[in-house]
Amino acid sequence: MNGADTAWIMMATALVLFMTLPGLALFYGGLVRARNVLSVFMHCYAIACLMSVLWLVVGYSIAFGDGGAYWGGLGKAFLSGVTTESTSGTLPEVLFFAFQMTFAIITPALIVGAYVERIGFAYVLTFSGLWMLLCYAPVVHWIWGGGFLSEGGIFGTGVMDFAGGIVVHETAGIAALVLAVMLGARKVQNKPPHSPGFVMIGAAMLWVGWFGFNGGSQLAADGGAAMAITVTHLSAAAASLTWALWEKIKYGTASLVGLVTGTIAGLASITPASGFVGPIEALIIGAVAGILCQEAVNLIRNVLKIDDTLDVFAVHGVGGIFGTIMIAAFGKGEWVAQLGGLVIVGIFTLVVTVIIAKVVGFITPMRVSAEAETNGLDLEAHGERAYEFNS
């Protein structure tokens, strides 16, 4: 064990949890109508709790067990055989478990943005738990756990995904798009975010937490981690500016919500490449992402008419896919491996998400009643109001 590495990853673990609680909760909560803000908080918080337990029970074993090329097996269920003396590289294995647990929390939590304001709470928890175990965890094993897409697998050098462009953002983005299509559009759309201030505060927390997300993925306290943090910051800054500029050119004004959505687009896009590129490349990735993801929002929302409520696929999915491709474009990875990994994981995620969504629909209703949707999920599902005067 290395003391410096251990101390840094302990901090990174806290930072990644901070991304979901409270960062993502505030970011998403501010974007919905006031009558649904508590339901968004509830989704994020409950998902964090459930994924933590499931990661211990079997998720970690599926992802990082020694089962084989496609499945980690059940050998590490309930952290079987892991003690305070067990190591993973230079880290205590129990710390590596905890760090990866925070990724297993935020990935299904990202999907929340696609279905807010119209989905049943029981459906959210049932779907999220099954999806994390049957979709997310196997993909983790394939790329990060020594599976068939890692180094020495079917693509030789392996798919390069430093912190989750494919593992986190592509999987969450595709799952979000599938659920948005299956649910159908909200009864009331195009309502402005009830609290742009919440959105900005949440985005700022995500930005800070992302230093742990990307910098921690180096799994060491060294120059590689420092560079990952630096390029993460630069990409976020560049994307924020280009999103706001493109918005100003197209619509005549640059909004706060647009500016900070650009931040998230830049962060998602640099995630897979953050361990492989330098500052100039990060600026390019971020600058392009701010415009690319904004146009993806327009395509999904206005052209395809898909009500991915908070633009999960356009920002996270497109951003993660773009950043993964840029690894090859900058000569840091092989084109065949990067594109092959995207296609394989994309098809797998699509198929598994559809199956899980259908099966869970037989267990508990996917969509709330029209009356519940009109009244808002805060009161209907949870018996609470966020504000004295709901709007």
ZATIDREN-424983 format. One record per residue (C-alpha): residue number from 1; residue in three letters; x, y, z. Coordinates in steps of 0.5 Angstrom, whole numbers. Example, Ala and Ser with C-alpha at 12.3 -4.5 7.8 and 13.67 -1.06 7.14 Angstrom:
<recs>
+------+------+-------+-------+-------+
: tigu : loke :     X :     Y :     Z :
+------+------+-------+-------+-------+
:    1 :  ALA :    25 :    -9 :    16 :
:    2 :  SER :    27 :    -2 :    14 :
+------+------+-------+-------+-------+
</recs>
This chain:
<recs>
+------+------+-------+-------+-------+
: tigu : loke :     X :     Y :     Z :
+------+------+-------+-------+-------+
:    1 :  MET :     0 :     0 :     0 :
:    2 :  ASN :     2 :     7 :    -1 :
:    3 :  GLY :     0 :    12 :     4 :
:    4 :  ALA :     0 :    18 :    -1 :
:    5 :  ASP :    -4 :    14 :    -6 :
:    6 :  THR :    -9 :    12 :    -1 :
:    7 :  ALA :   -10 :    19 :     2 :
:    8 :  TRP :   -12 :    22 :    -5 :
:    9 :  ILE :   -17 :    16 :    -7 :
:   10 :  MET :   -20 :    17 :     0 :
:   11 :  MET :   -21 :    24 :    -2 :
:   12 :  ALA :   -23 :    22 :    -9 :
:   13 :  THR :   -28 :    18 :    -7 :
:   14 :  ALA :   -31 :    23 :    -3 :
:   15 :  LEU :   -31 :    28 :    -9 :
:   16 :  VAL :   -35 :    23 :   -13 :
:   17 :  LEU :   -40 :    22 :    -8 :
:   18 :  PHE :   -41 :    29 :    -8 :
:   19 :  MET :   -42 :    29 :   -15 :
:   20 :  THR :   -49 :    26 :   -14 :
:   21 :  LEU :   -50 :    28 :    -7 :
:   22 :  PRO :   -52 :    34 :    -7 :
:   23 :  GLY :   -49 :    36 :   -14 :
:   24 :  LEU :   -53 :    32 :   -19 :
:   25 :  ALA :   -59 :    33 :   -15 :
:   26 :  LEU :   -59 :    40 :   -15 :
:   27 :  PHE :   -57 :    41 :   -22 :
:   28 :  TYR :   -63 :    36 :   -24 :
:   29 :  GLY :   -68 :    39 :   -19 :
:   30 :  GLY :   -67 :    46 :   -21 :
:   31 :  LEU :   -69 :    44 :   -28 :
:   32 :  VAL :   -76 :    41 :   -27 :
:   33 :  ARG :   -82 :    45 :   -24 :
:   34 :  ALA :   -83 :    46 :   -17 :
:   35 :  ARG :   -88 :    41 :   -16 :
:   36 :  ASN :   -83 :    36 :   -18 :
:   37 :  VAL :   -76 :    38 :   -15 :
:   38 :  LEU :   -77 :    33 :    -8 :
:   39 :  SER :   -78 :    27 :   -13 :
:   40 :  VAL :   -72 :    29 :   -16 :
:   41 :  PHE :   -68 :    29 :   -10 :
:   42 :  MET :   -71 :    23 :    -8 :
:   43 :  HIS :   -69 :    19 :   -14 :
:   44 :  CYS :   -62 :    21 :   -13 :
:   45 :  TYR :   -62 :    20 :    -6 :
:   46 :  ALA :   -65 :    13 :    -6 :
:   47 :  ILE :   -61 :    11 :   -12 :
:   48 :  ALA :   -55 :    13 :    -8 :
:   49 :  CYS :   -57 :     8 :    -2 :
:   50 :  LEU :   -59 :     2 :    -6 :
:   51 :  MET :   -53 :     2 :   -11 :
:   52 :  SER :   -49 :     2 :    -5 :
:   53 :  VAL :   -52 :    -4 :    -2 :
:   54 :  LEU :   -52 :    -8 :    -9 :
:   55 :  TRP :   -45 :    -6 :   -10 :
:   56 :  LEU :   -43 :   -10 :    -4 :
:   57 :  VAL :   -48 :   -15 :    -5 :
:   58 :  VAL :   -46 :   -17 :   -12 :
:   59 :  GLY :   -44 :   -11 :   -16 :
:   60 :  TYR :   -37 :   -11 :   -15 :
:   61 :  SER :   -36 :   -18 :   -16 :
:   62 :  ILE :   -39 :   -18 :   -23 :
:   63 :  ALA :   -35 :   -12 :   -24 :
:   64 :  PHE :   -28 :   -14 :   -21 :
:   65 :  GLY :   -28 :   -21 :   -20 :
:   66 :  ASP :   -24 :   -26 :   -23 :
:   67 :  GLY :   -30 :   -30 :   -27 :
:   68 :  GLY :   -27 :   -29 :   -34 :
:   69 :  ALA :   -27 :   -25 :   -40 :
:   70 :  TYR :   -35 :   -23 :   -40 :
:   71 :  TRP :   -37 :   -24 :   -32 :
:   72 :  GLY :   -33 :   -23 :   -26 :
:   73 :  GLY :   -37 :   -28 :   -22 :
:   74 :  LEU :   -39 :   -28 :   -15 :
:   75 :  GLY :   -33 :   -30 :   -12 :
:   76 :  LYS :   -32 :   -23 :    -9 :
:   77 :  ALA :   -40 :   -22 :    -7 :
:   78 :  PHE :   -41 :   -19 :     0 :
:   79 :  LEU :   -33 :   -17 :    -1 :
:   80 :  SER :   -31 :   -24 :     1 :
:   81 :  GLY :   -24 :   -25 :     2 :
:   82 :  VAL :   -23 :   -18 :     2 :
:   83 :  THR :   -19 :   -15 :     9 :
:   84 :  THR :   -16 :    -9 :    11 :
:   85 :  GLU :   -10 :   -12 :     9 :
:   86 :  SER :   -12 :   -14 :     2 :
:   87 :  THR :    -9 :    -9 :    -4 :
:   88 :  SER :   -11 :    -7 :   -11 :
:   89 :  GLY :    -5 :    -4 :   -14 :
:   90 :  THR :    -2 :     1 :    -9 :
:   91 :  LEU :    -9 :     2 :    -5 :
:   92 :  PRO :   -13 :    -2 :     0 :
:   93 :  GLU :   -18 :    -6 :    -4 :
:   94 :  VAL :   -24 :    -4 :     0 :
:   95 :  LEU :   -22 :     3 :    -2 :
:   96 :  PHE :   -22 :     1 :    -9 :
:   97 :  PHE :   -29 :    -2 :    -8 :
:   98 :  ALA :   -31 :     4 :    -5 :
:   99 :  PHE :   -28 :     9 :   -10 :
:  100 :  GLN :   -32 :     5 :   -16 :
:  101 :  MET :   -38 :     4 :   -12 :
:  102 :  THR :   -39 :    12 :   -13 :
:  103 :  PHE :   -39 :    11 :   -20 :
:  104 :  ALA :   -44 :     5 :   -19 :
:  105 :  ILE :   -48 :    11 :   -16 :
:  106 :  ILE :   -48 :    16 :   -21 :
:  107 :  THR :   -49 :    12 :   -27 :
:  108 :  PRO :   -56 :    10 :   -26 :
:  109 :  ALA :   -57 :    17 :   -22 :
:  110 :  LEU :   -55 :    20 :   -29 :
:  111 :  ILE :   -61 :    17 :   -32 :
:  112 :  VAL :   -66 :    20 :   -28 :
:  113 :  GLY :   -66 :    26 :   -32 :
:  114 :  ALA :   -69 :    23 :   -38 :
:  115 :  TYR :   -75 :    21 :   -34 :
:  116 :  VAL :   -77 :    26 :   -29 :
:  117 :  GLU :   -84 :    29 :   -28 :
:  118 :  ARG :   -88 :    23 :   -30 :
:  119 :  ILE :   -85 :    16 :   -27 :
:  120 :  GLY :   -87 :    12 :   -21 :
:  121 :  PHE :   -82 :    12 :   -16 :
:  122 :  ALA :   -82 :     4 :   -15 :
:  123 :  TYR :   -80 :     3 :   -22 :
:  124 :  VAL :   -74 :     8 :   -21 :
:  125 :  LEU :   -71 :     4 :   -16 :
:  126 :  THR :   -73 :    -3 :   -19 :
:  127 :  PHE :   -70 :    -1 :   -26 :
:  128 :  SER :   -64 :     2 :   -23 :
:  129 :  GLY :   -62 :    -4 :   -19 :
:  130 :  LEU :   -63 :    -9 :   -24 :
:  131 :  TRP :   -60 :    -4 :   -29 :
:  132 :  MET :   -53 :    -3 :   -25 :
:  133 :  LEU :   -52 :   -10 :   -24 :
:  134 :  LEU :   -54 :   -13 :   -31 :
:  135 :  CYS :   -52 :    -7 :   -35 :
:  136 :  TYR :   -47 :    -3 :   -32 :
:  137 :  ALA :   -43 :    -8 :   -28 :
:  138 :  PRO :   -41 :   -12 :   -34 :
:  139 :  VAL :   -39 :    -7 :   -38 :
:  140 :  VAL :   -34 :    -5 :   -32 :
:  141 :  HIS :   -32 :   -12 :   -32 :
:  142 :  TRP :   -30 :   -12 :   -40 :
:  143 :  ILE :   -26 :    -5 :   -40 :
:  144 :  TRP :   -24 :    -4 :   -33 :
:  145 :  GLY :   -24 :   -11 :   -30 :
:  146 :  GLY :   -20 :   -15 :   -35 :
:  147 :  GLY :   -25 :   -17 :   -39 :
:  148 :  PHE :   -25 :   -18 :   -47 :
:  149 :  LEU :   -25 :   -10 :   -49 :
:  150 :  SER :   -19 :    -9 :   -44 :
:  151 :  GLU :   -12 :   -10 :   -46 :
:  152 :  GLY :   -10 :   -16 :   -49 :
:  153 :  GLY :   -18 :   -18 :   -51 :
:  154 :  ILE :   -21 :   -18 :   -58 :
:  155 :  PHE :   -18 :   -11 :   -60 :
:  156 :  GLY :   -11 :   -12 :   -57 :
:  157 :  THR :    -9 :    -6 :   -54 :
:  158 :  GLY :   -16 :    -5 :   -51 :
:  159 :  VAL :   -21 :     0 :   -51 :
:  160 :  MET :   -18 :     6 :   -48 :
:  161 :  ASP :   -23 :     9 :   -43 :
:  162 :  PHE :   -20 :    13 :   -37 :
:  163 :  ALA :   -26 :    15 :   -33 :
:  164 :  GLY :   -32 :    13 :   -36 :
:  165 :  GLY :   -34 :    16 :   -43 :
:  166 :  ILE :   -36 :     9 :   -45 :
:  167 :  VAL :   -37 :     6 :   -38 :
:  168 :  VAL :   -41 :    11 :   -35 :
:  169 :  HIS :   -43 :    16 :   -40 :
:  170 :  GLU :   -45 :    12 :   -46 :
:  171 :  THR :   -49 :     7 :   -42 :
:  172 :  ALA :   -53 :    12 :   -38 :
:  173 :  GLY :   -54 :    16 :   -44 :
:  174 :  ILE :   -57 :    10 :   -49 :
:  175 :  ALA :   -61 :     8 :   -43 :
:  176 :  ALA :   -64 :    15 :   -42 :
:  177 :  LEU :   -66 :    15 :   -49 :
:  178 :  VAL :   -69 :     8 :   -49 :
:  179 :  LEU :   -73 :    10 :   -43 :
:  180 :  ALA :   -75 :    17 :   -45 :
:  181 :  VAL :   -78 :    14 :   -52 :
:  182 :  MET :   -82 :     8 :   -48 :
:  183 :  LEU :   -85 :    13 :   -43 :
:  184 :  GLY :   -87 :    18 :   -48 :
:  185 :  ALA :   -87 :    26 :   -47 :
:  186 :  ARG :   -89 :    29 :   -41 :
:  187 :  LYS :   -96 :    32 :   -41 :
:  188 :  VAL :   -93 :    39 :   -40 :
:  189 :  GLN :   -87 :    41 :   -43 :
:  190 :  ASN :   -83 :    47 :   -45 :
:  191 :  LYS :   -84 :    50 :   -38 :
:  192 :  PRO :   -78 :    54 :   -35 :
:  193 :  PRO :   -73 :    51 :   -30 :
:  194 :  HIS :   -76 :    53 :   -23 :
:  195 :  SER :   -69 :    55 :   -20 :
:  196 :  PRO :   -63 :    57 :   -25 :
:  197 :  GLY :   -60 :    58 :   -19 :
:  198 :  PHE :   -60 :    51 :   -16 :
:  199 :  VAL :   -58 :    49 :   -23 :
:  200 :  MET :   -52 :    53 :   -23 :
:  201 :  ILE :   -50 :    51 :   -16 :
:  202 :  GLY :   -51 :    43 :   -18 :
:  203 :  ALA :   -46 :    44 :   -24 :
:  204 :  ALA :   -41 :    48 :   -20 :
:  205 :  MET :   -41 :    42 :   -15 :
:  206 :  LEU :   -41 :    37 :   -21 :
:  207 :  TRP :   -35 :    41 :   -23 :
:  208 :  VAL :   -31 :    40 :   -17 :
:  209 :  GLY :   -33 :    33 :   -16 :
:  210 :  TRP :   -31 :    31 :   -23 :
:  211 :  PHE :   -23 :    32 :   -20 :
:  212 :  GLY :   -24 :    26 :   -16 :
:  213 :  PHE :   -28 :    23 :   -22 :
:  214 :  ASN :   -22 :    24 :   -27 :
:  215 :  GLY :   -16 :    25 :   -23 :
:  216 :  GLY :   -18 :    19 :   -18 :
:  217 :  SER :   -18 :    14 :   -24 :
:  218 :  GLN :   -11 :    15 :   -24 :
:  219 :  LEU :   -11 :    11 :   -18 :
:  220 :  ALA :    -5 :    14 :   -15 :
:  221 :  ALA :    -3 :    21 :   -13 :
:  222 :  ASP :     2 :    23 :   -18 :
:  223 :  GLY :     3 :    27 :   -25 :
:  224 :  GLY :    -2 :    23 :   -29 :
:  225 :  ALA :    -7 :    25 :   -23 :
:  226 :  ALA :    -5 :    32 :   -24 :
:  227 :  MET :    -6 :    33 :   -31 :
:  228 :  ALA :   -12 :    29 :   -31 :
:  229 :  ILE :   -15 :    34 :   -26 :
:  230 :  THR :   -12 :    40 :   -30 :
:  231 :  VAL :   -15 :    38 :   -37 :
:  232 :  THR :   -22 :    36 :   -34 :
:  233 :  HIS :   -22 :    44 :   -32 :
:  234 :  LEU :   -20 :    47 :   -38 :
:  235 :  SER :   -25 :    42 :   -42 :
:  236 :  ALA :   -30 :    45 :   -38 :
:  237 :  ALA :   -28 :    52 :   -38 :
:  238 :  ALA :   -28 :    52 :   -46 :
:  239 :  ALA :   -34 :    48 :   -47 :
:  240 :  SER :   -38 :    53 :   -42 :
:  241 :  LEU :   -36 :    59 :   -47 :
:  242 :  THR :   -37 :    56 :   -53 :
:  243 :  TRP :   -44 :    53 :   -51 :
:  244 :  ALA :   -46 :    61 :   -49 :
:  245 :  LEU :   -43 :    64 :   -55 :
:  246 :  TRP :   -47 :    59 :   -60 :
:  247 :  GLU :   -53 :    60 :   -56 :
:  248 :  LYS :   -52 :    68 :   -56 :
:  249 :  ILE :   -51 :    67 :   -64 :
:  250 :  LYS :   -57 :    63 :   -65 :
:  251 :  TYR :   -62 :    66 :   -60 :
:  252 :  GLY :   -59 :    73 :   -58 :
:  253 :  THR :   -58 :    71 :   -51 :
:  254 :  ALA :   -53 :    67 :   -47 :
:  255 :  SER :   -57 :    64 :   -41 :
:  256 :  LEU :   -54 :    61 :   -34 :
:  257 :  VAL :   -57 :    55 :   -35 :
:  258 :  GLY :   -54 :    54 :   -42 :
:  259 :  LEU :   -47 :    56 :   -39 :
:  260 :  VAL :   -47 :    51 :   -34 :
:  261 :  THR :   -50 :    46 :   -39 :
:  262 :  GLY :   -44 :    47 :   -43 :
:  263 :  THR :   -40 :    46 :   -37 :
:  264 :  ILE :   -43 :    39 :   -36 :
:  265 :  ALA :   -42 :    37 :   -44 :
:  266 :  GLY :   -34 :    39 :   -43 :
:  267 :  LEU :   -34 :    35 :   -37 :
:  268 :  ALA :   -37 :    29 :   -40 :
:  269 :  SER :   -33 :    30 :   -46 :
:  270 :  ILE :   -26 :    30 :   -43 :
:  271 :  THR :   -28 :    24 :   -38 :
:  272 :  PRO :   -25 :    18 :   -43 :
:  273 :  ALA :   -19 :    22 :   -45 :
:  274 :  SER :   -17 :    26 :   -39 :
:  275 :  GLY :   -11 :    21 :   -38 :
:  276 :  PHE :    -9 :    21 :   -45 :
:  277 :  VAL :    -9 :    28 :   -47 :
:  278 :  GLY :    -5 :    35 :   -45 :
:  279 :  PRO :    -8 :    42 :   -44 :
:  280 :  ILE :    -9 :    44 :   -52 :
:  281 :  GLU :   -12 :    38 :   -54 :
:  282 :  ALA :   -17 :    39 :   -48 :
:  283 :  LEU :   -19 :    46 :   -50 :
:  284 :  ILE :   -20 :    43 :   -57 :
:  285 :  ILE :   -25 :    37 :   -54 :
:  286 :  GLY :   -28 :    42 :   -50 :
:  287 :  ALA :   -29 :    48 :   -55 :
:  288 :  VAL :   -32 :    43 :   -60 :
:  289 :  ALA :   -37 :    39 :   -54 :
:  290 :  GLY :   -40 :    46 :   -53 :
:  291 :  ILE :   -43 :    47 :   -60 :
:  292 :  LEU :   -44 :    39 :   -61 :
:  293 :  CYS :   -48 :    37 :   -55 :
:  294 :  GLN :   -52 :    44 :   -56 :
:  295 :  GLU :   -54 :    42 :   -63 :
:  296 :  ALA :   -55 :    35 :   -60 :
:  297 :  VAL :   -60 :    37 :   -55 :
:  298 :  ASN :   -64 :    41 :   -61 :
:  299 :  LEU :   -64 :    35 :   -65 :
:  300 :  ILE :   -67 :    30 :   -60 :
:  301 :  ARG :   -72 :    35 :   -57 :
:  302 :  ASN :   -74 :    39 :   -63 :
:  303 :  VAL :   -73 :    35 :   -69 :
:  304 :  LEU :   -74 :    28 :   -67 :
:  305 :  LYS :   -79 :    30 :   -61 :
:  306 :  ILE :   -76 :    25 :   -56 :
:  307 :  ASP :   -78 :    28 :   -49 :
:  308 :  ASP :   -71 :    26 :   -46 :
:  309 :  THR :   -73 :    31 :   -40 :
:  310 :  LEU :   -66 :    34 :   -38 :
:  311 :  ASP :   -62 :    32 :   -44 :
:  312 :  VAL :   -58 :    26 :   -42 :
:  313 :  PHE :   -57 :    23 :   -48 :
:  314 :  ALA :   -55 :    30 :   -52 :
:  315 :  VAL :   -50 :    32 :   -46 :
:  316 :  HIS :   -47 :    26 :   -43 :
:  317 :  GLY :   -48 :    20 :   -48 :
:  318 :  VAL :   -46 :    25 :   -54 :
:  319 :  GLY :   -41 :    28 :   -50 :
:  320 :  GLY :   -38 :    21 :   -48 :
:  321 :  ILE :   -38 :    18 :   -55 :
:  322 :  PHE :   -35 :    24 :   -58 :
:  323 :  GLY :   -29 :    24 :   -52 :
:  324 :  THR :   -28 :    17 :   -54 :
:  325 :  ILE :   -27 :    18 :   -61 :
:  326 :  MET :   -22 :    24 :   -60 :
:  327 :  ILE :   -18 :    19 :   -56 :
:  328 :  ALA :   -16 :    16 :   -63 :
:  329 :  ALA :   -17 :    22 :   -67 :
:  330 :  PHE :   -11 :    25 :   -63 :
:  331 :  GLY :    -7 :    19 :   -64 :
:  332 :  LYS :    -7 :    16 :   -57 :
:  333 :  GLY :   -11 :    10 :   -58 :
:  334 :  GLU :   -13 :     5 :   -64 :
:  335 :  TRP :   -19 :     7 :   -68 :
:  336 :  VAL :   -22 :     0 :   -69 :
:  337 :  ALA :   -21 :    -1 :   -61 :
:  338 :  GLN :   -25 :     6 :   -60 :
:  339 :  LEU :   -30 :     5 :   -65 :
:  340 :  GLY :   -31 :    -2 :   -64 :
:  341 :  GLY :   -32 :    -1 :   -56 :
:  342 :  LEU :   -37 :     4 :   -57 :
:  343 :  VAL :   -41 :     0 :   -62 :
:  344 :  ILE :   -41 :    -7 :   -58 :
:  345 :  VAL :   -43 :    -3 :   -51 :
:  346 :  GLY :   -48 :     1 :   -55 :
:  347 :  ILE :   -52 :    -5 :   -57 :
:  348 :  PHE :   -51 :    -9 :   -51 :
:  349 :  THR :   -54 :    -3 :   -47 :
:  350 :  LEU :   -59 :    -2 :   -52 :
:  351 :  VAL :   -62 :    -9 :   -52 :
:  352 :  VAL :   -61 :   -10 :   -44 :
:  353 :  THR :   -64 :    -3 :   -42 :
:  354 :  VAL :   -70 :    -5 :   -47 :
:  355 :  ILE :   -71 :   -12 :   -43 :
:  356 :  ILE :   -70 :    -9 :   -36 :
:  357 :  ALA :   -75 :    -4 :   -38 :
:  358 :  LYS :   -80 :    -8 :   -40 :
:  359 :  VAL :   -80 :   -14 :   -35 :
:  360 :  VAL :   -80 :    -8 :   -29 :
:  361 :  GLY :   -86 :    -6 :   -33 :
:  362 :  PHE :   -90 :   -12 :   -31 :
:  363 :  ILE :   -88 :   -11 :   -24 :
:  364 :  THR :   -90 :    -4 :   -22 :
:  365 :  PRO :   -93 :     1 :   -27 :
:  366 :  MET :   -87 :     5 :   -31 :
:  367 :  ARG :   -91 :    12 :   -31 :
:  368 :  VAL :   -96 :    15 :   -26 :
:  369 :  SER :  -103 :    17 :   -27 :
:  370 :  ALA :  -105 :    23 :   -31 :
:  371 :  GLU :  -107 :    26 :   -25 :
:  372 :  ALA :  -101 :    25 :   -21 :
:  373 :  GLU :   -97 :    28 :   -27 :
:  374 :  THR :  -101 :    34 :   -26 :
:  375 :  ASN :  -101 :    35 :   -19 :
:  376 :  GLY :   -94 :    34 :   -19 :
:  377 :  LEU :   -90 :    28 :   -16 :
:  378 :  ASP :   -87 :    31 :   -10 :
:  379 :  LEU :   -94 :    31 :    -7 :
:  380 :  GLU :   -97 :    25 :   -10 :
:  381 :  ALA :   -91 :    20 :    -9 :
:  382 :  HIS :   -88 :    23 :    -3 :
:  383 :  GLY :   -93 :    27 :     1 :
:  384 :  GLU :   -89 :    33 :     1 :
:  385 :  ARG :   -88 :    40 :    -2 :
:  386 :  ALA :   -82 :    43 :    -3 :
:  387 :  TYR :   -84 :    50 :    -3 :
:  388 :  GLU :   -90 :    54 :     1 :
:  389 :  PHE :   -93 :    56 :    -6 :
:  390 :  ASN :   -92 :    50 :   -11 :
:  391 :  SER :   -92 :    53 :   -18 :
+------+------+-------+-------+-------+
</recs>
